[in-house]
Amino acid sequence: MEVTVQLDPSKQLELFGPADSHLRLLRRSLGVQITARQSDLHISGTETNVNRATEAIDRMQKHLLKHRQLTAEDVSDLVEQGPPADKMESNQAVTVYSNKVIEPSTQGQLKYIETMLNNDITFCIGPAGTGKTYLAVAAAVSMLKKRQIRRIVLARPAVEAGEKLGFLPGDIAAKVNPYLRPLFDAIEDMMDFAQMRKFMELDIIEIIPLAFMRGRTLNEAAIICDEAQNTSGLQMLMVLTRLGHGSKMIITGDITQVDLAANQKSGMVEAMEILQRVDGIGVVELSQQDIVRHRLVQNIVEAYRTRQQGAAQPRNRETS
């Protein structure tokens, strides 16, 4: 089988890599022949391999468009990914500021976006690197751009993960800032710094410790509670009851990484059990297959999961 893929001439050098190294990587990884002629790539091989190569090149071009660079590591990761969003059963692309388009990379992420759009409250659980926070922020920023909401509130519990918060230098704002940093990072990736700073000064975007939500009613807002596996039952109830008219709430967390005391149940786990049959509340569970960080992250998560499962198995005792 042979397929011809048309390329953007202005991006060919970056797509091919230094001395065509990216094309050589595709050939080795997928067992196909790739020949470049002007702005066309001719790919030949078995039908399965050619289709995989075509999809990988499509992902490479989209990656270049979004990030303006493409490394050998990026190519390896893109080759290993599942089918691109436009090959899925349906497509949900989230457009944020500066015309940046964010698309789901896996079926799990696609379901996550659809659930957020179709429900007023969404719970999303899954391991690190699955895009729980990033896609929630993208959806919120997109709603703000379309004027479907008037503000974004992002909150996290400031729970100590093996380190003592009191020993950090500075006032309370300086102490909690490290806990909120992942939310700042996600927002900064959606819009330029000046726009983000302006919105924060006007309280259009608010990034706060979870405790600062107490006593408030948030109307026409997108409310994201991140790292919610570290909330107590009372904290989770407090968060859920902040929901006002015209608002959406997204609650994310990794329930395998709870930093609460050993005898304390996660408020997120408890809430999902209590509310699982309530209309208007959606639940999404992302898995290891939805990890879109460095390819080693998936292997690390699997190695730890296997170790934990082995430790949980009771040992057989020999009887005399």
C-alpha positions in Angstrom: 0.0 0.0 0.0 1.2 3.5 -0.8 -0.2 6.9 0.4 0.8 10.4 -0.4 0.7 13.0 2.4 0.8 16.7 1.5 2.9 18.9 3.8 3.1 22.6 4.7 6.3 23.6 2.8 7.2 26.2 5.5 7.4 23.4 8.2 9.2 20.7 6.2 12.6 21.2 7.8 11.3 21.1 11.3 9.1 18.1 10.4 11.9 16.1 8.9 14.4 16.9 11.7 18.1 17.4 11.5 19.5 15.4 8.5 16.0 13.8 8.1 16.4 12.2 11.5 12.6 12.3 12.3 11.8 10.5 9.0 14.4 7.8 9.8 12.9 7.4 13.2 9.4 6.9 11.6 10.9 4.3 9.2 12.5 2.3 12.0 9.6 2.5 14.4 6.8 1.7 11.9 8.6 -0.4 9.3 7.6 1.8 6.3 9.4 3.4 3.4 9.1 7.2 3.3 10.2 9.3 0.3 10.1 13.1 0.2 9.3 14.8 -3.1 8.9 18.5 -2.9 6.0 19.1 -0.5 4.8 15.5 -0.6 5.7 12.5 1.4 5.2 9.1 -0.2 4.7 6.3 2.4 4.6 2.6 1.4 4.3 -0.6 3.4 1.6 -2.8 4.9 -1.8 -1.2 5.3 -1.6 -1.1 9.1 1.9 0.4 9.2 1.1 3.0 6.5 -2.0 4.1 8.4 0.0 4.4 11.6 2.7 6.4 9.8 0.1 8.7 8.3 -1.5 9.3 11.7 1.9 9.9 13.3 2.8 12.5 10.6 -0.6 14.2 11.1 0.1 14.4 14.9 3.6 15.7 14.2 2.3 18.6 12.0 -0.3 19.5 14.6 2.4 19.4 17.3 4.5 21.8 15.3 1.6 24.1 14.7 0.9 24.3 18.5 4.5 24.2 20.0 6.6 25.5 17.0 9.2 22.8 17.6 9.6 19.1 17.3 12.2 16.9 19.0 13.1 13.3 18.5 11.5 12.6 21.9 8.3 14.3 20.7 8.3 12.1 17.6 8.7 8.9 19.7 5.8 9.9 21.9 3.6 10.8 19.0 4.3 7.5 17.2 3.1 5.7 20.4 -0.1 7.6 20.8 -3.5 6.3 19.9 -5.6 7.6 17.0 -5.8 11.3 16.6 -9.0 13.1 17.7 -10.4 13.5 14.2 -10.2 9.7 13.8 -12.3 9.1 16.9 -16.0 8.5 17.0 -16.7 12.2 17.5 -14.5 15.3 17.8 -14.3 17.9 20.6 -11.7 20.6 20.1 -11.3 23.4 22.7 -10.3 26.8 21.4 -8.6 29.1 23.9 -7.0 32.5 23.6 -4.7 33.4 20.7 -6.6 30.9 18.6 -4.8 28.0 20.2 -6.7 24.8 19.7 -6.5 22.0 22.3 -7.7 18.6 21.2 -8.1 15.3 23.1 -5.3 12.8 22.4 -7.1 9.7 23.6 -10.7 8.3 23.8 -10.6 8.9 27.6 -9.8 12.5 27.2 -12.5 12.8 24.5 -15.0 11.4 27.0 -13.7 13.8 29.7 -14.3 16.9 27.5 -17.8 15.7 26.5 -18.7 15.0 30.1 -17.6 18.5 31.2 -19.7 20.1 28.5 -22.8 18.0 29.2 -22.8 18.2 33.0 -22.8 21.0 35.6 -20.5 19.0 37.9 -17.8 16.6 36.6 -15.6 14.4 38.7 -12.4 13.2 37.0 -10.0 10.7 38.5 -6.8 9.3 37.0 -3.0 9.0 37.3 -0.5 11.8 36.7 -0.1 12.9 33.2 -3.6 12.2 31.9 -4.5 15.9 31.4 -7.1 16.1 34.2 -6.1 19.6 35.2 -5.0 20.8 31.8 -8.2 19.9 30.0 -10.3 21.3 32.8 -8.5 24.7 32.6 -8.8 24.6 28.8 -12.5 24.0 28.9 -12.9 26.9 31.5 -10.8 29.3 29.4 -12.8 28.4 26.3 -16.1 29.1 28.1 -14.7 32.4 29.3 -13.7 33.4 25.8 -17.2 32.5 24.5 -18.7 34.5 27.4 -20.6 31.5 28.7 -19.2 32.4 32.1 -17.9 35.5 33.7 -15.1 34.2 35.8 -12.8 31.2 36.6 -12.1 30.0 40.1 -9.3 27.5 40.5 -8.7 26.0 43.9 -6.4 23.4 45.5 -6.2 22.0 49.1 -2.8 23.0 50.6 -2.1 19.5 52.0 1.4 18.7 53.1 2.8 15.7 51.1 5.5 14.5 53.6 6.9 18.1 54.1 6.0 20.7 56.7 4.3 23.8 55.3 5.3 25.9 58.3 9.0 25.6 57.5 8.5 27.2 54.1 9.8 30.9 54.1 7.5 33.9 53.7 3.9 34.8 54.6 0.9 32.7 54.0 0.7 33.7 50.3 4.3 32.6 49.8 3.7 29.4 51.7 0.6 28.3 49.6 2.0 29.5 46.2 3.9 26.2 45.5 0.7 24.3 45.9 -1.1 26.5 43.4 1.8 26.5 40.9 0.4 23.8 38.6 -2.7 25.9 38.1 -0.7 28.9 37.2 1.3 26.8 34.7 -1.9 25.5 33.0 -3.4 29.0 32.7 -0.1 30.5 31.3 -0.2 27.8 28.6 -3.6 29.0 27.5 -3.1 32.8 27.2 -0.2 35.2 27.2 1.2 36.4 30.5 -0.2 40.0 30.2 -3.7 38.8 29.5 -3.5 36.4 32.5 -2.2 39.1 34.8 -5.0 41.5 33.7 -7.7 38.9 34.4 -6.2 38.1 37.8 -6.1 41.8 38.8 -9.8 42.1 37.8 -10.7 38.8 39.6 -11.9 37.3 36.4 -9.4 34.5 37.1 -8.9 33.6 40.7 -6.4 31.0 41.9 -6.8 30.2 45.6 -6.3 27.7 48.4 -9.4 25.6 48.9 -10.1 27.2 52.4 -10.7 30.6 50.7 -13.9 29.3 49.1 -15.8 29.0 52.3 -19.0 31.1 52.6 -19.1 32.0 48.9 -21.7 31.4 46.2 -20.1 31.4 42.7 -22.5 32.3 39.9 -21.7 32.2 36.2 -18.3 30.7 36.9 -16.2 27.7 36.0 -14.9 26.3 39.3 -12.1 23.8 39.2 -11.1 21.9 42.4 -7.8 20.3 41.7 -6.0 17.6 43.8 -9.4 16.9 45.3 -8.4 13.5 46.6 -6.8 15.4 49.5 -10.1 17.0 50.7 -11.9 15.8 53.7 -15.6 14.9 53.6 -16.6 18.3 55.1 -14.2 20.2 52.7 -15.7 18.4 49.6 -19.3 19.2 50.8 -18.2 22.9 51.2 -16.8 23.0 47.7 -19.9 21.3 46.1 -22.2 23.7 47.8 -20.4 26.8 46.3 -22.0 26.1 42.9 -24.2 29.0 41.8 -26.5 29.7 38.9 -25.0 29.4 35.4 -21.8 27.7 36.8 -19.9 24.5 36.0 -17.7 22.7 38.5 -14.9 20.3 37.6 -13.3 18.2 40.4 -10.1 16.4 39.6 -7.7 14.1 41.5 -5.7 10.9 41.6 -7.3 8.7 44.3 -4.2 6.5 44.4 -2.1 9.4 45.8 -4.0 10.5 48.9 -1.9 12.6 51.3 -4.4 12.6 54.2 -3.9 10.8 57.5 -4.2 7.0 57.2 -7.5 6.9 59.1 -9.1 9.7 57.0 -11.2 8.9 54.0 -10.9 11.1 50.9 -13.8 13.5 50.5 -13.6 13.1 46.7 -14.0 9.3 47.0 -16.9 9.7 49.4 -18.6 12.2 47.2 -18.4 10.0 44.1 -19.9 7.2 46.0 -22.8 9.3 47.4 -23.6 11.3 44.2 -23.0 8.7 41.4 -26.7 8.5 40.5 -27.5 12.2 40.7 -28.6 13.7 37.3 -26.3 16.5 36.1 -23.2 15.0 37.7 -20.7 13.2 35.4 -17.8 10.9 36.4 -14.8 10.1 34.2 -12.0 7.7 35.1 -8.9 8.2 33.0 -6.3 5.4 32.9 -2.7 4.7 32.2 -3.6 4.6 28.5 -4.6 8.3 28.7 -1.1 9.5 29.9 0.2 12.0 27.4 3.4 13.1 29.2 6.8 11.6 28.5 6.4 8.0 27.5 8.3 6.9 30.6 5.6 8.3 32.8 3.2 5.5 31.6 5.8 2.9 32.4 6.5 4.4 35.9 2.8 4.4 36.8 2.4 0.8 35.6 5.5 -0.3 37.6 4.2 1.3 40.8 0.7 -0.1 40.2 2.2 -3.6 39.8 4.3 -3.2 43.0 1.2 -2.1 45.0 -0.9 -5.0 43.7 1.9 -7.5 44.7 2.1 -6.0 48.1 -1.6 -6.3 48.6 -1.7 -10.0 47.8 -1.8 -12.1 51.0 1.2 -14.4 51.4 0.6 -18.1 51.7 1.8 -19.6 54.9 3.3 -23.1 55.0 1.6 -25.4 57.4 3.5 -28.2 59.1 
